[in-house]
Structure formats: structure tokens, C-alpha cells
Amino acid sequence: MHRYFLYFAMLLISSCGQEDKKSVRAADPYPNLPPTKEKQLNISVLIDLSNRIDPNKSHKQPDQAQRDISIINVLTSAIKKNIVAHGTFRSNARINVYFHPEPNDQRIKEIADKLSVSWMSGNNMEQARLNKVNYLKLDSNFSSGLKQIYSIASSTSNYPGSDTWRFMKDEVKMKCIEDDSSYRNILVILTDGYLYYQDGKEQNGANRYNYIERKMPHFNRFRNTALLNEFDSKNYGLIPANKNLGKLEVLVMECSPEDEYPQDFDIMKKYWCKWMAEMGVKHAEIYKTQQPAYHEKIIAGFLNSTGGICQ
């Protein structure tokens, strides 16, 4: 009798072990992948929710909202590839969407809160299940949420604007940078390239400002290309908003120079690239607005780059 009991107990333990393995396989779609050298992605997206998204302001097709959403869809795909590389139990990827200042509309705030998703590594089965749910719902949740945000902002014509300079000063280290060397910290800024916030204008010295705007003399003077050599010789530039940002990479997309002044993009690049370099950013690139067909190529190129400022 005792012998039969031991046999039954051993059979039960073996059966439980098999069930545990099945549970692991069910929770982790990629359990047998070898460890990857790829860094965990920590992607932050700062959206300029100003009148740049006003469908009545521009006749671009597709409109700005659709272009922005296309970019974020490519970023969510990059996050999913990163998760696949690490596996459900090893992934610590993150993606967050920010506005600065935060919109006053409570509906936008509530939707934006849902556009922050993190994965956590470990052997906890419940966390693994949540990781898998976040993975499976990522694309649809972001696409739906962003469409709602742009729709609300457009229907109310209440564009709060964007104080990108202040975000870089007060928020970027806390919200966008993980000190853990296993992370790659990437900030994607969706903007028309003109930095301007009515309530936050500052000047430091003769030729340093925290804003660049199409009508401002320190910007539009460089439409005369003969003066471009003065940009560095007379120390023009944006006021550095921070320093020691060596763990941050910045991708600026959807810059939209005025149709009558296509050279504005060259001026934007002068200001943005010098600004990134002076803040010690590890890697920065800036791009004009493009058709969605090119978004994947731009982002893939950025992710595959070894670094540098506007190279």
C-alpha cells in the first residue's frame, strides 16, 4: 500500500510540473528565445498639441493628426519587436505619451493616462499575463486613444499649445530617462519645428532665446543665407534648458516650414541641433514632415544609428 502511495505522489508531482510548464508557455509566447543583447526600449512621445493639428490650418493630405498617429504606430511596432526579443518574462519596455503643459480638458487627460504602458520582468505569472495583454492590445489602444484626443482638440478648437523648452528643462530627466544602463531612452518630439509658447518667452544675452518663431527677427534674419555664418560667430541659439543629457536620444519629426519659406527648415536645424548638442544629448536627428510611407524608414534608421547629433 505504501509503495502505491509513493508511486501516486510521484505521478502527481510530475503532472503538476508539466502543468506549470504549460502555464509558462501559455503566458510567454517566446520562452525559448536565447538572451538578447538588445537594450530595453524606453520610448517617450511629446506631442505638440497646438494649432499645428488644426485641419483648417493646413491642406496637407493626410492631415497632421493622421501623420502623427502613423508615427506612433511605427513606434508601438518597435516596442513590440523589442518585447519579442526579450520575451514576456524578461521585458522591461516602456512607452509613454506626454503633452506639456497638460491639457485642461479632462477627457484628454483620462485618455492620455491610458497611453502609458510598461512591461515588468520576473517570474510572476500574473505580471506575465498582464505583459501579454499589454502586448496584444498595444496597437489598438494607442490608435483609438490618439484618434479620440485629436478629435476632441479639433472639435473644440481648444489647442493648449506646447512648451517644449520647459518640458526639456523641468520634465525630461524625470519622465524620459531611466538611469539603468540596460535601457535605451528615446524621446520623440512631434512638432512643426517652431518653438513658441506665449506665456514662457525668455531671452538670455544678446542672441539666446528659448523660442524660435517664423516672425521673430532672430529667426527670420537667417532667411538671408548670406547671414548664416553669423549663427555661430555671433552666438545665436536656443538657451540650453538642461545639461548632462548623455543618456537621452531625441528624434524630432514633422517639422513644417512655411510654404513660402522652405529655407526655414535649414534654420530650424541650426537651432535644434545646436540646442541638443549643448544639452549633451547623446543622439539627435530632425526631420521635415513626410508622408506616412516614409515614417518606418526614418524611425528604423534612427533606431539603427550609432549616435551623433544631426548627422
C-alpha positions in Angstrom: 0.0 0.0 0.0 2.8 2.3 1.0 4.5 1.6 -2.4 1.4 2.5 -4.3 1.1 5.8 -2.4 4.6 6.8 -3.2 4.0 6.0 -6.9 0.9 8.1 -6.9 2.6 11.0 -5.2 5.5 11.0 -7.7 3.0 10.8 -10.6 1.1 13.8 -9.2 4.3 15.9 -8.8 5.3 15.1 -12.3 1.9 16.0 -13.6 2.0 19.4 -11.7 5.4 20.1 -13.2 4.1 19.5 -16.7 1.1 21.8 -16.0 3.4 24.5 -14.7 5.5 24.3 -17.9 2.3 24.5 -19.9 1.3 27.7 -17.9 4.6 29.3 -18.6 4.3 28.5 -22.3 0.8 29.9 -22.3 1.8 33.1 -20.6 5.1 33.6 -22.5 4.8 33.3 -26.3 8.6 33.4 -26.6 10.0 31.2 -23.7 12.8 29.6 -25.7 14.5 32.6 -27.2 18.1 33.0 -26.2 19.1 36.1 -24.2 19.3 39.2 -26.4 22.0 41.9 -26.3 19.4 44.4 -27.5 18.6 47.1 -24.9 15.2 47.6 -23.4 13.3 50.4 -25.1 12.1 53.3 -23.1 10.2 55.5 -25.6 8.6 58.8 -24.7 6.5 60.8 -27.2 6.0 64.5 -26.7 3.1 65.8 -28.8 2.8 69.4 -29.7 -0.9 69.8 -29.3 -1.1 73.3 -30.7 -2.9 74.6 -33.8 -0.5 72.6 -35.9 -3.1 69.9 -35.7 -5.9 72.2 -36.9 -7.3 70.6 -40.1 -8.3 74.1 -41.2 -4.8 75.5 -41.0 -3.1 73.1 -43.4 -4.3 71.4 -46.6 -1.8 68.5 -46.2 -3.1 65.1 -47.1 -3.2 63.1 -45.0 -3.7 65.7 -42.3 -1.4 66.2 -39.3 -3.4 64.0 -36.9 -3.1 61.0 -39.2 0.6 61.7 -39.7 1.3 61.8 -36.0 -0.7 58.7 -35.4 1.2 56.9 -38.2 4.5 57.7 -36.5 3.3 56.5 -33.1 2.0 53.3 -34.7 5.6 52.7 -36.0 6.9 53.3 -32.5 4.5 50.8 -30.9 5.6 48.2 -33.5 9.2 48.9 -32.5 8.3 48.3 -28.8 6.6 45.0 -29.7 9.7 43.8 -31.6 11.7 44.7 -28.6 9.4 42.7 -26.3 9.6 39.7 -28.6 13.4 39.9 -28.5 13.4 39.8 -24.7 10.3 37.6 -24.1 7.4 38.2 -21.7 9.4 37.3 -18.6 12.4 39.4 -19.4 10.9 42.5 -21.0 11.0 45.9 -19.2 10.0 48.0 -22.2 8.1 51.3 -21.8 6.2 53.7 -23.9 4.6 56.9 -22.7 2.8 59.8 -24.4 3.1 63.3 -23.0 1.8 66.8 -23.5 3.2 69.9 -21.9 1.6 71.7 -20.4 -1.1 69.2 -19.7 -4.4 69.9 -21.5 -7.2 71.4 -19.4 -9.7 69.1 -21.0 -10.4 66.2 -18.5 -11.3 63.8 -21.3 -7.9 64.2 -23.0 -6.1 63.8 -19.6 -8.0 60.5 -19.0 -7.2 59.1 -22.4 -3.6 60.2 -22.2 -3.2 58.4 -18.9 -4.0 55.1 -20.7 -1.2 55.8 -23.2 1.5 54.9 -20.8 2.4 51.2 -20.8 5.2 49.3 -19.0 6.3 45.7 -19.1 7.9 44.2 -16.0 10.3 41.3 -16.0 10.2 38.4 -13.4 8.6 35.0 -12.8 5.3 36.3 -11.5 2.6 34.6 -13.6 0.0 37.4 -13.1 2.5 40.0 -14.3 3.4 37.8 -17.3 -0.3 37.6 -18.1 -0.6 41.4 -17.9 2.5 41.8 -20.0 0.9 39.6 -22.7 -2.4 41.6 -22.6 -0.5 44.9 -22.9 1.4 43.5 -25.9 -1.7 42.2 -27.7 -3.8 45.4 -27.1 -1.0 48.0 -27.6 -1.7 48.9 -31.2 -5.4 49.2 -30.9 -5.4 51.1 -27.6 -2.9 53.7 -28.9 -4.6 54.1 -32.2 -8.0 54.5 -30.7 -6.9 56.8 -27.9 -4.9 59.1 -30.1 -7.8 59.4 -32.6 -10.0 60.5 -29.7 -7.5 63.0 -28.4 -7.1 64.7 -31.8 -10.8 64.6 -32.4 -11.6 66.3 -29.1 -8.9 69.0 -29.6 -10.1 69.7 -33.2 -13.8 69.8 -32.4 -13.4 72.3 -29.6 -10.6 74.3 -31.4 -9.0 74.4 -27.9 -5.3 74.0 -28.6 -3.4 74.4 -25.4 -0.1 74.8 -27.2 3.2 73.2 -26.3 6.1 74.5 -24.2 8.7 72.1 -25.4 11.6 74.2 -24.0 10.0 74.0 -20.5 9.5 70.2 -20.8 13.1 69.8 -21.6 14.0 71.9 -18.6 11.6 70.6 -15.9 10.4 67.2 -17.0 12.7 65.3 -19.3 15.1 63.8 -16.8 12.2 62.6 -14.5 9.9 61.3 -17.2 12.1 60.2 -20.1 15.4 58.9 -18.7 16.0 55.6 -16.9 19.5 55.5 -15.3 19.7 51.7 -15.7 22.2 51.1 -18.5 20.0 48.2 -19.8 17.7 50.9 -21.2 17.8 52.9 -24.4 16.0 56.2 -23.6 14.4 57.8 -26.7 12.3 60.9 -26.8 10.3 61.5 -30.0 9.0 65.1 -30.4 6.2 65.7 -32.8 6.2 69.4 -33.6 6.1 71.8 -36.6 9.7 72.8 -35.6 8.9 76.4 -34.5 9.4 76.6 -30.7 7.0 79.1 -29.2 4.9 79.3 -26.1 3.2 82.7 -25.4 3.5 82.5 -21.6 7.0 81.3 -21.4 9.3 83.5 -23.5 12.8 84.1 -22.2 16.0 85.8 -23.5 19.5 85.3 -22.2 22.2 87.6 -23.6 22.0 89.2 -27.0 21.2 86.3 -29.2 19.9 83.5 -27.0 16.2 82.7 -26.7 14.0 79.8 -25.5 11.8 80.2 -28.6 12.1 80.4 -32.4 9.1 81.6 -34.4 8.6 82.4 -38.0 8.1 86.1 -37.4 10.8 86.7 -34.9 13.9 88.7 -36.1 16.4 86.2 -34.6 14.8 83.5 -36.7 13.7 85.1 -40.0 17.0 87.1 -40.4 18.6 83.8 -41.5 16.4 83.5 -44.5 19.1 85.7 -45.9 21.6 82.9 -46.4 24.5 85.3 -46.5 24.0 85.8 -42.8 24.2 82.1 -41.9 27.9 82.4 -41.0 26.8 84.7 -38.1 24.8 82.0 -36.4 27.9 80.7 -34.6 30.1 83.7 -34.9 27.6 85.9 -33.0 26.4 83.0 -30.8 22.9 82.6 -31.9 21.0 79.7 -30.5 18.4 78.5 -28.0 19.0 78.7 -24.3 20.1 75.3 -23.1 17.2 74.0 -21.0 19.3 71.3 -19.3 22.7 69.6 -19.2 24.3 66.2 -19.0 21.6 64.5 -21.1 24.0 61.9 -22.3 21.6 59.0 -21.7 18.9 60.6 -23.9 18.3 60.3 -27.7 15.9 62.7 -29.4 14.1 62.3 -32.7 12.3 65.4 -33.9 9.7 64.8 -36.6 7.0 66.6 -38.6 8.8 69.9 -38.9 6.7 72.0 -41.2 8.4 75.1 -42.7 6.2 77.8 -44.1 5.4 77.0 -47.8 6.8 80.4 -48.9 10.0 79.9 -46.9 11.2 76.4 -47.4 14.6 77.5 -46.1 13.0 77.7 -42.6 13.8 74.0 -42.2 17.5 74.7 -42.5 17.2 77.4 -39.9 15.3 75.1 -37.6 18.0 72.5 -37.9 20.6 75.1 -36.9 18.7 75.9 -33.7 17.6 72.4 -32.8 20.9 70.7 -33.4 23.0 73.3 -31.5 20.4 73.1 -28.7 20.7 69.3 -28.5 24.5 69.4 -28.6 24.8 72.0 -25.9 22.5 70.0 -23.6 24.7 66.9 -24.0 22.1 64.8 -25.8 23.7 61.5 -26.9 22.0 61.3 -30.3 19.6 63.6 -32.1 18.0 63.8 -35.6 15.5 66.2 -37.0 13.1 65.6 -40.0 10.7 67.5 -42.1 7.1 66.3 -42.3 6.8 63.3 -44.5 4.1 61.0 -46.0 3.4 58.1 -43.7 5.0 55.7 -46.2 8.4 57.1 -45.0 7.9 57.0 -41.3 9.0 53.4 -40.8 12.3 54.1 -42.8 13.1 57.2 -40.7 12.4 55.6 -37.4 14.3 52.4 -38.4 17.3 54.5 -39.4 17.2 56.3 -36.1 17.0 53.1 -34.1 19.8 51.6 -36.1 22.1 54.6 -35.8 25.2 54.6 -33.6 24.6 58.1 -32.4 25.7 61.7 -33.1 23.9 65.0 -33.4 22.1 65.6 -36.7 24.5 63.5 -38.8 
